[in-house]
Amino acid sequence: MKTFTHATQDTNAERYEIDTYPSASSVLQNSSMPPAPLLPEKAFRSHAPGYWKDANVREEDWNSAQWQLKNRVTTLEGLEKHLVLSQEERAGVLLSGNKLGMAITPHFFNLIHPTDPDCPIRRQVVPRIEETFEDPDEMADPCGEDSHMPVPGLVHRYPDRVLFLVTDRCASYCRYCTRSRVVSGVGEQELHTEFEAAFRYLEKHTEVRDVLLSGGDALLFSDSKLEGILKRLRAIPHIEFIRIGSRIPIFLPQRITPQLCEMLAKYHPLWMSVHTNHPRELTTEVKVALERLANHGIPLGNQSVLLRGVNDDAAVMKSLVQKLLMCRVRPYYLYQCDLIQGSSHLRASVSKGVDIIEQLRGHTTGYAVPQFVIDAPGGGGKVPVNPDYVMLKDEQRVLIRNYEGKVFEYPEPSFQPVELAV
């Protein structure tokens, strides 16, 4: 165990226990070395400096978002410096520049097991050859966003809300990305957002009351550039509600500075949806970042994607949602993985998602149970999918079952108005 001081604390810096995996070189030199044990997933731990422990990285650099972005792992050589890759991974990396770029921040990279290709963090960010497999059910634009884009970069699919795609870049790239066609700069399309045209559209369409900033990740913008967008939106009277969808607090918690949070707090009501899939992602640094946002009055919700080999297990999901509540984040959605091209190896079954929700409902706090949804292919929007708790329903009664399988009868109202004599 080593200790490492983190400047990301709001007040006095604390010292945390650090867990590090053995390096790939040490594993190769000693083939009998057993894999590092998996950590208790409910614990909040720091993994810094992890794979960078021999790089003499200064703490102020490690805690800098700019340093993290500059030192992202983006090449096969960078991966193999620390990881023992499988054949499927190595081939996937060589082809990753044709579909979705690879980039992993040092903070997030430290969560990856060096030798286990089934590591749930590794599966999310290290390309695999399966991404090139063709499945006739998969689509480049599974949510039908391009067909609901009245202005380049602005998606108006629901009556009172819009999706504003403000950038095509992220701190790290998820291999199941719904927008892999435009994100990272190497896909088949490019994202051209016409900001002024989008603002004019919003000014004209008074039915829009809710704007979600996404992309890419809006929190990659500088404070001043992001504030310019928020200020312009707040100047439109009928826009009541602004949201930011971001994986930055997870990939790059160093970006969540007091200065950023103070700026965001000027534009309330402002909410943030973060994206976490596995409890290991909730490190001490991430917890500090999320709490900092919450302390500035920003309500937080989490959106997870159901992924095979990552979180398609009720025990893993239960640990994740409970840790999220400890970070003051409400589990909001559990998404069935979209039919994005090259995602078949990561998609779990719908029945698995329903089973997980059933094993959460009644077995943990209600606040911890997300809504399982399928984003209907082709642009149909989010459709909730729930376990069937209603067993029979007629005009007299409803038969329901609880989480234990016990059956109860609830009578329908039989009230009849009384006619009073005049």
N, C-alpha and C positions, 0 to 999 in steps of 0.2 A: 504494500500500500504506500502511496505517496500523497502528499497534500499539495494543493495548488490554490492560490488565492484568486478569487474572482472579483473583478471590479464591477461586475454587473449588479451587485447588491445596491439597493437604494440608499442604505445608511452605512453602518459599519460592515466592512468586508468580512465574510465568514470563510472558514476553511472546511472543505468537504473531503471525504474519502474519495480517492480516485481509483477506479477499476480499469485496468488496461489489459488488452488481449496480447498474447505473444506476437512478435512480428513474424511476417511471412518467412523472412530469412532464417529465423531461429527454428521455425517449424520444419523448413526444408533441411536444415543442418541436423535436426534430430527427429527423424521420421517416427520415432516411438513416442514423441511428446503427445500426450492426450489433448483433445480440444479443451479450450478454456471453458469452465463451467458457465452455464447461463446464469445471469443475475436474477435475484428475486424481482419479479416485474413490478411489484407494488412499491419498491423503494425508489426514492428520488436520488440519483447519483450523478456526479460529474465524471466525464470521461476525458477531460482535458489534462494534459496535452495529448495523451493517447499515442497514436502513431507518430506524432511530432515530438515525442519526448527527447529524442536525440538531435533535434534540429535547433536547439538553443533559441527557441521562440520566446521573445519577451512577453510578459503577461499583458502589457498594454497593446501589443500587436495582436495577440490571440483574441483579446476582447474588442478588437476593432472590426466592424463590419467590412470595411474596405480591405483589410488584410485577409479576412476570410474569403471574400470574393476573388481577390487576386490569386489566392493559393488554392483555388478549387481543383479537384482532381478531374481532369478532362481528357486524359489520354490512356492508352493501353499501358504505356510505360509507367504512368503514375499509379495505375491500379496494381500492377505487378510488383511495384516497389513494396507494397504492403500486404497484398492478398495472393493466395494461391488460387488461380482461376480454373474453373472447369473448361472443358473443350467448348461446351455450349456458350459459356460466358465469353471466352476469348473470341470466338467467331462472331458473337453478337456485338462486341465492342468494335471489331473491325468494320462492321456494317452499319454502326450506329449513326454515322454521318449522313446516311441516305434517308433516314426517317425522322429521328428525333435525337438531337444532340445529347451528349453525356456531360454532366457537370455535377459534382458533389462537394459541398462545403466541407472543410476539415472538421467542423463541429459534428456534422451528421455522419461523416465518414468514420469517425471514431466509434460509432455504434455498430459497425459491420464486423462480423466474425471473420477472421483471416482465412479460414480453411473450409468453412461450411457453406456450400452453394445454396443450401436451403435456409440460411439465415433470413429471418423475416424482413430485416432492414435491407439486406443485400438484394433480395428479390425485387424490391421497390425501385432501386436506382441503378443497378448494374445491368446493362443490356444482355440479352440472351438471343441465341439464334432463332428461337421460337417466334421472335417478333417479326421475322420475315415470312412465316407460314401464312398461307392464304386460307381464309375461311369465308365461304360465300355469304354468311350471315353478317359479317363485319362491314363497317362503313367508315369512310373518311370523316364524315360529319354526322355521327350517330344521333345527336340531339337536334338536328335540323336548324342549326343556328344561322347558316348562310342564307337560308330561304326566308328567314325572319329578320333580315338586316336592312331596314329602310335607308340607313346611312352607314357607310363603311365604319365598322367598329362598334355599332350600336345595335343590339339585338332586342327587338320588341315582340316577345312571344306571349306574354301574359297581359291582361287588360290594363293593370295599373302599375306595372313595374318593367324596368328595362335592365339589361345587362350591358355594361359599358366596358368594352375591351380596350384598355388603355395602353397595354404594352404586350410584346410577345416574348419577354424574357422572364426567367425565374432564377432564384438563387441555386436551385438544384432541379433536376428534371425527373419526374415520376414516369416510369416506363409504361404506365397505363393511361397517360394523359389524354383526356377527352379532346383536347385541342392540339394534338401532336401534329396535325396538318399545318398549323401556323406557328406553333411555339418553338423556340430555340433557334429559328432562322435557317434550318436545314430541311424543313418539310416541303411538301409539294406546293403549298401556297405561302403567300406572305400576308401579314396583317398590315393593312393600311387604314389607320384610324383617322378620320377627318374630324378633328376636335371641334372646330367652329361650326361645322355642319351639324354635328351631334348636339351641341348646345342650342343651336337654333331650332332643331327638331324638338328638343325637350321644352323649350320656351313656348312652342306652338301647341304641343300636345298636353293640354291641361289635365287629361285623365291620368297622367303619370305622376305618381306620388312617391315612388320608391326606386332608387337607383343603386345598383350593385356594381362596384368597381372591381374588375377582375382582369384577366388576360391569359397568360403571364401574371405577374404579381406587381400590383401598384406600389407596394411598400419598397420596391427597388428604386423608386424615384427619390430624388432628394426631398428634404422637408419642404423647401420652397416650391418645387414643381408640383408636389402633391397638394400643397396648400392652395396653389393657384386653381387646381381642378375643383377642390372642395369649396373654395370661395365662390367660384362661378356657379356651382350647383346650388349653393345656399342663397344665391341672388335670385333664383327662380322661385316665386312665391308658392306654387302648388307642389313643389317637391318637399315632402314632409320627412323623409326617412332616407338616410344614406348608409349603405353597407360596404364593407371592404372584405373581399374574400382573399385570404392570404395563407400561405404556408411558411412565410418568412419567420414567424415566431418559433417555428419548429426547426427549419433548416438553418436559420440565421438569427438566433435570439439576440445577438449583439446589436442588431439593427434597432431593437426596441429600446431606444434611449429615453431618458426623461424629457429631452427637448422634443422628440417626436410625439410623445404622449401629450405633452402640454399643448402642442399645436393641434392635434386631433381633437382634444377636449373643447376647443373653441367652436366646433361645428356640430355639436349635439343637436338632436339625437343622432348619434353615429354608433353603429354596431359593427362587430367584426366576426366573421366566420373563419375559424382556423381549420386546418386539415391535419388530423393525426390518425394513424391507422393502427399503431401498435404501442403498448405501454412503455416499451423501452425508449421510445422517442421523447417521452416526458422526463427530461433530465432536470437537474437542479437549475441550470441556466434557463431552460424553457419555462420552468415554474416561476422563476423570478420575472421573466419577460411578460408572461400572462398576468401575473399579479400586478405588475406595473400598469398594464393596460386597464385592468379592472379598477385599480385605485384611482384612475383618471376618469372613471365613470363610463367606460366603454363596455357594454354587455357583450359577452363572448359565447358563441356557440361553436360546436365542433361538427364537422362533416367527415365521416369515414367512408371509405370505399371497401366493400366486401371483397377480399382478395384471397385466392387460394394459397395456402402455405404461409399466409401472413396473419390473418385475423379470423379465418373461417373456423373458429373454435370458441365455444361459449365461455370457457374459462379465461381465454385471452381477452375476449371482448369485455367480460365482466371486470377484469383488472383494468383495462383501458378506461372504461366509463367511470369507474370509481376514482381513478387517479385524476381524470379530467375534473370531476367535481372538487377534488382537493386543490386544483389549480383555479377554481372559480369559473370553470367552463362548463356550460350545459351541453351534454350530448344532444345533438339536434337531428341530424340525418345519418342513417346508414344506407349508402347507395349500393344497389346492384351495379356491378361494373358495367359501364357502357360498352356497346358493341364496337369499340374502336379497333381499327385494323391492327393485327399483331398482338392481341390481348388474350387469346384463347387459353394460354397456359396460366394466366392469372385469374381467370373468371371462375368463381365458385357458383354453385347452383342456387336458384331462387329458393328452393326448399331448405337449403342450408341457412340462408338468411332468416327465413321464417322460424326455423328451429332455434336459432340464436335468440331472436326476440322473445320466443316463448320461454326460453331458459333464463332470460333476464326479468321478464314481467313477473312481479310478485316475489322474486328471489333477491332483488336489490331495490334500492330507493327508486321511486317512480321518476324522479328527476334524472336518473342515470339511464333511462331507457330511451334510446333514439327512435325516430320513426323510420322504418325500413321503406324505401321507395325504389321504384324503377322509373328512370327517365325514359318514357315511351319512345322507342326508336322512330326516327324520322321527324321528331319535333312535337310529340304529343304531350310533353310536359310531365311533371312528376306525378306518379300514381302511387298512393300508399298501399302497401301490402302487409296484412296483419294476420296473425293466427286467428282461427275461427273460434270465437268464444260464445257465439250465439248458436244454440243447437236447434231451436225451434222458435217460430214466431207466428202468432196469429192474432186475431182481434181481442182475445181474452188474456193472453199471457205470452211471456217470453221466457224460454228456458235458456239459462246461461251456465257456463262452467267457469270455475276459477282456476288459478294457477296450479292448484293441487289436483285438478280433475274432478272436483266435487260439483254436483249439479244443483242449481237453485232455480226457483220459479219466481218471477216478478210479474205481478198482475198488471194488466193494462188498466188505465182509469175507466171506471164504469159510471162516472158521475153523470147524472141527468138533471137538467135545470128544473127547478121547482116553480110551478105556476101558482102565483098567489092570487087568491080571490080578491076582486076589487069591490 
